[in-house]
Amino acid sequence: MTVDLTLEERIRMEEAWGYLRDGYIYKAEKAFERLGKDSPLYDVGLGYLSLIQDSYQTAEERFYLALHDRPDFLLAHLGLAQVYQKSGDEDKAFDELREILNIDPQNSWAKNAFDDLKAAKTEQASTSAAEALATGDAEKAKSEYLRALHFSPESAKIHLALAEIYKQENKPSSAIVHLKAAAASEPGNVKILEAFAATLVETGEYERGLDVYEKILEIDRGNKEVVEQVEKLKNKLGIYDLPSRYNEIPLTEAITREDLSALLAVKLGSVLGEPGTQPPIIVDISASWAAKFILKVTSFGLLDVYSNHTFQPRRALTRAELAETLCRTIKLLEPRGHRFIPQISPQRIQISDVTPDHYYYQPISQILSYQIMELAADKTFGPDQPVSGPEAIRTIDVLLALTK
């Protein structure tokens, strides 16, 4: 703060601060006024003079003026914290103490005051929430628990209490938010992880549930119940004993129709479910590593079987064909309650290498409107270009995210 000041200016600032520190109110006031408004200590010094004289509103105004050009001015934040302590505004005092520790984590005065206030306010709000819950006032309980989280956002106990309320209200997505936070606060707590995983599975988020159950097994390998859950989920998702070829897809520069079939069946397994119709007759997939996946996606009509009953599993996939497949998937899922909202009107999309009379124009413009696939910088789509493994995985992951 003093680097750009002259020696005389520094001496005058030290003199004014010395009067303030020693309690010479009149001398300090005159000294700060002589410094002038351009001095970095002018407003903050007068703020402390007002604080000493119990003029809290004036002190607050002065400290805010000092922060106008220097938002991280520690002396001003320390002054505001004391204003709010003395005036009894504990919420504002807490926020200022937290700001002080962001600027100066080793500030022992702020840390002690912050810790004491944090513990007291968290306990106060948690007790109020528990009392409200005991009388059946779930709304007040939620409000108070959320207030407690303002003071202790890392509290797994409070997050779990909120999750339980939301589950009872049949709001699993809200419960999941707090279970996730509780698990992040106590990553080694198996009971929290089990509750998190079970709720994910209950809401149909099988892949996320499987991930959490597998984390539990890293901590507790002998947990037989979790082992059973993992096996069930793998079977449900169709990813039990995946062929090694599946793991090579992310490294592939140009995927094939059988690669895409496997990605769709595995990644979208939880939302696709099982087909309600018999699979079509296909004569050329007996030797394909992805045969069971091909049968599934063709049963849903996501990929076509040709009129001669061939699938041509090893034929390279184009970007236009990927767009069409993704559009078919959306049309399949929409009647099931999944909402897909275009981010851009298809009519507004300008594609330099795909004209309206192109065979794949409709699915390409549609999938671009959802921003699941994108144009190049020169507005080209490259409909005949091959699809790489990473691109296919990315687009399917975006589509899956939109279903949630």
C-alpha positions as CSV (number, residue, x, y, z in Angstrom):
1,M,0.0,0.0,0.0
2,T,2.8,2.4,0.8
3,V,5.2,1.5,-2.1
4,D,4.2,4.4,-4.2
5,L,4.1,7.0,-1.4
6,T,6.7,9.5,-0.6
7,L,8.7,9.3,2.7
8,E,6.8,12.4,4.0
9,E,3.4,10.8,3.2
10,R,4.5,7.6,5.0
11,I,5.6,9.5,8.1
12,R,2.2,11.4,8.2
13,M,0.3,8.2,7.8
14,E,2.3,6.6,10.7
15,E,1.7,9.6,12.8
16,A,-2.1,9.5,12.3
17,W,-2.2,5.8,12.9
18,G,-0.1,6.2,16.1
19,Y,-2.6,8.8,17.5
20,L,-5.4,6.4,16.7
21,R,-3.7,3.4,18.3
22,D,-2.9,5.4,21.4
23,G,-6.5,6.7,21.8
24,Y,-5.8,10.4,21.0
25,I,-9.1,10.8,19.2
26,Y,-9.0,14.6,18.5
27,K,-5.3,14.5,17.3
28,A,-6.0,11.4,15.2
29,E,-9.0,13.0,13.5
30,K,-7.0,16.1,12.6
31,A,-4.1,14.0,11.4
32,F,-6.3,11.9,9.1
33,E,-8.0,15.0,7.7
34,R,-4.6,16.4,6.9
35,L,-3.8,13.2,4.9
36,G,-6.6,14.0,2.5
37,K,-9.1,11.8,0.7
38,D,-6.4,10.5,-1.7
39,S,-4.6,8.8,1.1
40,P,-5.3,5.0,1.4
41,L,-5.7,5.5,5.2
42,Y,-8.1,8.4,5.1
43,D,-11.5,6.6,5.1
44,V,-10.3,3.6,7.0
45,G,-8.8,5.8,9.7
46,L,-11.9,7.9,10.1
47,G,-13.9,4.6,10.1
48,Y,-11.9,3.4,13.1
49,L,-12.4,6.7,14.9
50,S,-16.1,6.4,14.4
51,L,-15.9,2.8,15.7
52,I,-14.1,3.9,18.8
53,Q,-16.8,6.4,19.4
54,D,-19.6,3.8,18.9
55,S,-20.8,5.5,15.8
56,Y,-21.4,2.2,14.0
57,Q,-23.3,3.5,11.0
58,T,-20.7,6.1,10.2
59,A,-17.9,3.6,10.7
60,E,-19.6,1.2,8.4
61,E,-20.0,3.8,5.7
62,R,-16.3,4.8,6.0
63,F,-15.1,1.2,5.8
64,Y,-17.1,0.6,2.6
65,L,-15.7,3.8,1.1
66,A,-12.2,2.4,1.8
67,L,-13.1,-0.9,0.1
68,H,-14.5,0.9,-3.0
69,D,-11.1,1.1,-4.7
70,R,-9.4,-1.6,-2.6
71,P,-11.8,-4.6,-2.2
72,D,-9.1,-6.7,-0.4
73,F,-8.1,-3.9,2.0
74,L,-7.6,-6.0,5.2
75,L,-7.9,-3.1,7.6
76,A,-11.3,-2.1,6.3
77,H,-12.6,-5.7,6.5
78,L,-11.3,-6.0,10.1
79,G,-13.1,-2.7,10.9
80,L,-16.4,-3.9,9.4
81,A,-16.2,-7.2,11.3
82,Q,-15.8,-5.2,14.6
83,V,-18.7,-2.9,13.6
84,Y,-21.0,-5.9,13.1
85,Q,-19.8,-7.6,16.3
86,K,-20.5,-4.6,18.4
87,S,-23.8,-3.8,16.7
88,G,-24.9,-7.4,17.2
89,D,-25.3,-8.3,13.5
90,E,-23.8,-11.8,13.7
91,D,-24.6,-12.8,10.1
92,K,-22.7,-9.9,8.7
93,A,-19.9,-10.3,11.2
94,F,-19.6,-14.0,10.1
95,D,-19.4,-13.0,6.4
96,E,-16.7,-10.4,7.1
97,L,-14.6,-12.8,9.2
98,R,-14.8,-15.3,6.4
99,E,-13.6,-12.6,4.0
100,I,-10.7,-11.7,6.3
101,L,-9.6,-15.3,6.4
102,N,-9.8,-15.5,2.6
103,I,-7.4,-12.6,2.4
104,D,-5.2,-13.5,5.4
105,P,-5.7,-17.2,6.4
106,Q,-3.2,-16.9,9.3
107,N,-5.1,-14.0,11.0
108,S,-5.5,-15.5,14.5
109,W,-7.9,-12.9,15.8
110,A,-10.3,-13.5,12.9
111,K,-9.9,-17.2,13.0
112,N,-10.8,-17.5,16.7
113,A,-13.8,-15.2,16.3
114,F,-14.8,-17.0,13.1
115,D,-14.6,-20.5,14.7
116,D,-16.6,-19.4,17.7
117,L,-19.3,-17.7,15.7
118,K,-19.4,-20.6,13.2
119,A,-20.0,-23.2,15.9
120,A,-22.6,-21.1,17.7
121,K,-24.6,-20.2,14.6
122,T,-24.5,-23.7,13.2
123,E,-25.7,-25.2,16.5
124,Q,-28.4,-22.5,16.8
125,A,-29.8,-23.2,13.3
126,S,-29.5,-27.0,13.6
127,T,-31.4,-27.0,16.9
128,S,-34.1,-24.8,15.4
129,A,-34.4,-27.2,12.4
130,A,-34.6,-30.2,14.6
131,E,-37.4,-28.6,16.7
132,A,-39.3,-27.7,13.5
133,L,-39.0,-31.2,12.2
134,A,-40.3,-32.6,15.5
135,T,-43.5,-30.5,15.1
136,G,-43.9,-31.6,11.5
137,D,-42.9,-28.3,10.0
138,A,-40.7,-29.6,7.2
139,E,-40.5,-26.2,5.4
140,K,-39.1,-24.4,8.4
141,A,-36.7,-27.4,9.0
142,K,-35.3,-27.1,5.5
143,S,-34.9,-23.4,5.8
144,E,-33.0,-23.7,9.1
145,Y,-30.8,-26.5,7.9
146,L,-30.0,-24.5,4.8
147,R,-29.1,-21.6,7.1
148,A,-26.9,-23.9,9.1
149,L,-25.1,-24.9,5.8
150,H,-24.3,-21.2,5.2
151,F,-22.2,-21.4,8.3
152,S,-20.9,-24.9,7.9
153,P,-21.2,-26.0,4.3
154,E,-18.9,-29.0,4.9
155,S,-21.2,-30.6,7.5
156,A,-22.1,-34.1,6.4
157,K,-24.6,-34.3,9.3
158,I,-26.6,-31.4,8.0
159,H,-26.5,-32.5,4.4
160,L,-27.8,-36.0,5.5
161,A,-30.6,-34.4,7.4
162,L,-31.7,-32.4,4.4
163,A,-31.4,-35.4,2.1
164,E,-33.7,-37.4,4.4
165,I,-36.3,-34.6,4.3
166,Y,-36.2,-34.4,0.5
167,K,-36.5,-38.2,0.2
168,Q,-39.6,-38.1,2.4
169,E,-41.0,-35.4,0.2
170,N,-40.3,-37.6,-2.8
171,K,-37.7,-35.2,-4.2
172,P,-34.9,-37.6,-4.9
173,S,-32.9,-35.2,-7.2
174,S,-32.7,-32.7,-4.3
175,A,-31.7,-35.5,-1.9
176,I,-29.0,-36.6,-4.3
177,V,-27.4,-33.1,-4.2
178,H,-27.0,-33.3,-0.5
179,L,-25.9,-36.9,-0.4
180,K,-23.2,-36.1,-2.9
181,A,-22.1,-33.2,-0.7
182,A,-22.1,-35.4,2.4
183,A,-20.0,-38.0,0.6
184,A,-17.5,-35.3,-0.6
185,S,-17.2,-34.1,3.1
186,E,-16.6,-37.7,4.4
187,P,-15.2,-39.7,1.4
188,G,-14.3,-42.6,3.6
189,N,-17.8,-43.0,5.3
190,V,-19.2,-46.2,3.8
191,K,-22.7,-45.6,5.3
192,I,-23.0,-42.2,3.5
193,L,-21.7,-43.7,0.3
194,E,-24.2,-46.6,0.5
195,A,-27.1,-44.1,1.0
196,F,-25.9,-42.0,-1.9
197,A,-25.5,-45.1,-4.2
198,A,-28.9,-46.5,-3.2
199,T,-30.7,-43.2,-3.9
200,L,-29.0,-42.9,-7.3
201,V,-30.2,-46.4,-8.2
202,E,-33.7,-45.6,-7.0
203,T,-33.9,-42.7,-9.4
204,G,-32.6,-44.8,-12.4
205,E,-29.1,-43.2,-12.4
206,Y,-27.6,-46.7,-12.6
207,E,-24.2,-45.7,-14.0
208,R,-23.5,-43.1,-11.2
209,G,-24.8,-45.6,-8.6
210,L,-22.4,-48.2,-10.0
211,D,-19.5,-45.8,-9.7
212,V,-20.3,-45.0,-6.0
213,Y,-20.7,-48.7,-5.2
214,E,-17.3,-49.4,-6.8
215,K,-15.8,-46.7,-4.6
216,I,-17.2,-48.4,-1.6
217,L,-15.5,-51.7,-2.6
218,E,-12.2,-49.8,-2.8
219,I,-12.7,-49.0,0.9
220,D,-14.4,-52.2,2.0
221,R,-13.7,-55.1,-0.4
222,G,-15.4,-57.6,1.8
223,N,-18.8,-55.9,1.7
224,K,-21.0,-58.7,0.3
225,E,-24.1,-56.6,-0.1
226,V,-22.3,-54.0,-2.2
227,V,-20.7,-56.8,-4.3
228,E,-24.2,-58.1,-5.0
229,Q,-25.4,-54.6,-5.9
230,V,-22.4,-54.1,-8.3
231,E,-23.2,-57.4,-10.1
232,K,-26.9,-56.5,-10.4
233,L,-26.1,-53.1,-11.9
234,K,-23.5,-54.4,-14.3
235,N,-26.1,-56.9,-15.6
236,K,-28.7,-54.2,-15.8
237,L,-26.4,-51.9,-17.8
238,G,-25.2,-54.8,-20.0
239,I,-21.6,-54.1,-19.2
240,Y,-20.7,-57.3,-17.5
241,D,-17.6,-58.8,-19.1
242,L,-17.4,-56.2,-21.8
243,P,-15.4,-57.4,-24.8
244,S,-11.9,-55.9,-25.0
245,R,-12.8,-54.3,-28.3
246,Y,-15.1,-52.0,-26.5
247,N,-12.3,-50.6,-24.5
248,E,-10.4,-49.8,-27.7
249,I,-13.2,-47.5,-29.1
250,P,-11.8,-44.4,-27.4
251,L,-8.5,-44.9,-29.4
252,T,-10.2,-45.4,-32.7
253,E,-9.9,-42.8,-35.4
254,A,-12.9,-44.1,-37.5
255,I,-15.5,-46.1,-35.7
256,T,-17.7,-48.7,-37.3
257,R,-21.4,-49.5,-37.1
258,E,-20.7,-52.2,-34.6
259,D,-18.7,-49.8,-32.4
260,L,-21.6,-47.3,-32.4
261,S,-24.1,-50.1,-31.5
262,A,-22.0,-51.1,-28.5
263,L,-21.6,-47.5,-27.3
264,L,-25.4,-46.9,-27.5
265,A,-26.3,-50.1,-25.8
266,V,-23.8,-49.7,-23.0
267,K,-24.0,-45.9,-22.3
268,L,-27.7,-45.6,-22.8
269,G,-28.6,-49.0,-21.3
270,S,-30.3,-47.4,-18.2
271,V,-32.6,-45.2,-20.3
272,L,-33.2,-47.5,-23.2
273,G,-34.2,-50.5,-21.1
274,E,-35.1,-53.7,-22.9
275,P,-36.8,-53.7,-26.4
276,G,-40.4,-54.9,-26.5
277,T,-40.1,-56.4,-29.9
278,Q,-38.2,-59.4,-31.4
279,P,-34.9,-58.4,-33.0
280,P,-34.8,-58.3,-36.8
281,I,-33.2,-61.1,-38.9
282,I,-29.5,-60.2,-39.5
283,V,-27.3,-62.6,-41.4
284,D,-23.8,-61.1,-41.1
285,I,-23.2,-60.4,-37.4
286,S,-22.5,-63.9,-36.0
287,A,-18.8,-63.2,-36.0
288,S,-19.1,-59.6,-34.6
289,W,-17.9,-59.0,-31.1
290,A,-20.9,-56.6,-30.7
291,A,-23.6,-59.0,-31.9
292,K,-25.8,-58.7,-28.8
293,F,-25.5,-54.9,-28.8
294,I,-26.4,-54.8,-32.5
295,L,-29.5,-56.8,-31.9
296,K,-30.6,-54.4,-29.1
297,V,-30.1,-51.2,-31.0
298,T,-31.7,-52.5,-34.2
299,S,-34.7,-53.7,-32.2
300,F,-35.2,-50.1,-31.1
301,G,-34.7,-48.9,-34.7
302,L,-31.7,-46.8,-33.8
303,L,-29.7,-48.3,-36.7
304,D,-31.1,-49.8,-39.8
305,V,-30.8,-53.4,-41.1
306,Y,-30.5,-53.4,-44.9
307,S,-33.2,-55.0,-47.2
308,N,-30.9,-58.1,-47.7
309,H,-30.9,-58.6,-43.9
310,T,-27.3,-57.5,-43.6
311,F,-26.0,-55.0,-41.0
312,Q,-22.5,-54.5,-42.4
313,P,-21.0,-54.2,-38.8
314,R,-17.5,-53.2,-39.9
315,R,-18.6,-50.4,-42.3
316,A,-17.2,-47.1,-41.2
317,L,-19.7,-44.6,-39.8
318,T,-20.1,-41.1,-41.1
319,R,-20.9,-37.9,-39.2
320,A,-24.2,-37.7,-41.1
321,E,-25.2,-41.2,-40.0
322,L,-24.2,-40.4,-36.4
323,A,-26.5,-37.4,-36.5
324,E,-29.4,-39.5,-37.8
325,T,-28.9,-42.2,-35.1
326,L,-28.8,-39.6,-32.4
327,C,-32.1,-38.0,-33.7
328,R,-33.7,-41.5,-33.7
329,T,-32.6,-42.0,-30.1
330,I,-34.2,-38.7,-29.1
331,K,-37.5,-39.6,-30.9
332,L,-37.5,-42.9,-29.0
333,L,-36.9,-41.3,-25.6
334,E,-39.2,-38.3,-25.8
335,P,-42.4,-40.2,-25.4
336,R,-40.9,-41.7,-22.3
337,G,-40.8,-38.4,-20.6
338,H,-37.3,-37.2,-21.5
339,R,-37.3,-33.6,-22.6
340,F,-34.9,-32.3,-25.3
341,I,-35.1,-28.6,-25.8
342,P,-33.4,-27.1,-28.9
343,Q,-31.0,-24.3,-28.0
344,I,-31.1,-22.9,-31.5
345,S,-33.9,-23.0,-34.0
346,P,-33.0,-25.4,-36.8
347,Q,-34.1,-22.8,-39.4
348,R,-31.5,-20.4,-38.1
349,I,-28.6,-22.8,-38.5
350,Q,-26.4,-22.1,-41.6
351,I,-24.4,-25.1,-42.8
352,S,-22.0,-24.4,-45.6
353,D,-21.6,-27.9,-46.9
354,V,-25.1,-29.4,-46.3
355,T,-27.9,-27.9,-48.4
356,P,-31.6,-28.3,-47.5
357,D,-32.0,-30.9,-50.3
358,H,-29.3,-33.1,-48.8
359,Y,-30.5,-36.6,-47.7
360,Y,-29.4,-36.0,-44.1
361,Y,-30.2,-32.3,-43.8
362,Q,-33.1,-32.7,-41.3
363,P,-31.3,-34.9,-38.8
364,I,-28.1,-32.9,-39.1
365,S,-29.8,-29.5,-38.5
366,Q,-31.9,-31.1,-35.7
367,I,-28.9,-32.5,-33.8
368,L,-27.1,-29.2,-34.2
369,S,-30.0,-27.3,-32.7
370,Y,-29.7,-29.4,-29.6
371,Q,-25.9,-28.7,-29.6
372,I,-25.1,-32.3,-29.3
373,M,-22.9,-32.1,-32.4
374,E,-21.2,-28.9,-33.6
375,L,-20.1,-27.2,-36.8
376,A,-16.4,-26.4,-37.6
377,A,-15.2,-22.9,-37.4
378,D,-15.9,-22.4,-41.1
379,K,-19.5,-23.5,-40.7
380,T,-18.9,-26.9,-42.3
381,F,-20.4,-30.2,-40.9
382,G,-18.4,-32.7,-42.9
383,P,-21.3,-35.2,-43.4
384,D,-19.1,-37.8,-45.1
385,Q,-16.2,-37.6,-42.7
386,P,-15.6,-40.6,-40.4
387,V,-16.4,-40.4,-36.7
388,S,-13.6,-40.9,-34.2
389,G,-14.1,-42.8,-31.0
390,P,-13.7,-39.7,-28.8
391,E,-16.3,-37.8,-30.8
392,A,-18.8,-40.6,-30.7
393,I,-18.4,-41.0,-26.9
394,R,-18.7,-37.3,-26.3
395,T,-21.9,-36.9,-28.3
396,I,-23.5,-39.9,-26.6
397,D,-22.5,-38.6,-23.2
398,V,-24.0,-35.2,-24.0
399,L,-27.3,-36.9,-25.1
400,L,-27.3,-39.0,-21.9
401,A,-26.7,-35.8,-19.8
402,L,-29.7,-34.2,-21.5
403,T,-32.0,-37.1,-20.4
404,K,-31.2,-36.3,-16.8
